[in-house]
Amino acid sequence: MTWNFLTPITRRPFFAYAMGFNAYEKYGSFDAAASIAHRAPRSTLDEVRAELFFRARASRHCEDDDYLDAFRELLPLLKKFGEGRSQSPE
């Protein structure tokens, strides 16, 4: 899916949501959080949020918008776990 219809301003809520979960704090270290994000077990809300957090950080470092594809991919799981309706941009 292309996200060309989003301007830098309309992308901000998606990025803010992705970065709103600090996986480093949740899992205690960069290595522990990275392990969860890269394994992508997706069995809990925290695991899904950690994956989205890492993909957003990677996008920031690479100066791309790949995190938007991750958001689209993970949105059904965010909804499944009860997140996303009131907090995530749709």
Residue, then its C-alpha position, 0 to 999 in steps of 0.5 A: m500500500t502506498w501512503n502518498f496521500l499522507t502529508p508529513i503533518t498527517r503522518r505524525p499521529f502514526f509515528a507518535y503512537a508507534m513511539g508511545f510505547n517504550a520497549y526499552e523500559k518495558y523489557g529492561s534493555f535495548d537487547a531484550a526489547a530488540s529480541i522481542a521485536h525481531r522475533a515478532p511473536r505477536s502473542t501480546l499487546d506489548e509484543v506487538r507494540a514493541e515491534l511497531f516501536f522498533r520499526a518506527r525507530a528504524s524508519r526514523h534512522c533511515e528517514d523513510d516511512d516504512y513504519l506506516d506499512a508496519f502499522r497497517e500490518l499490525l493494526p488488526l492485532l492492535k484492535k484484537f488486543g483492544e488497542g487502537r480504537s481510541q488511541s491509534p489514528e485510523 
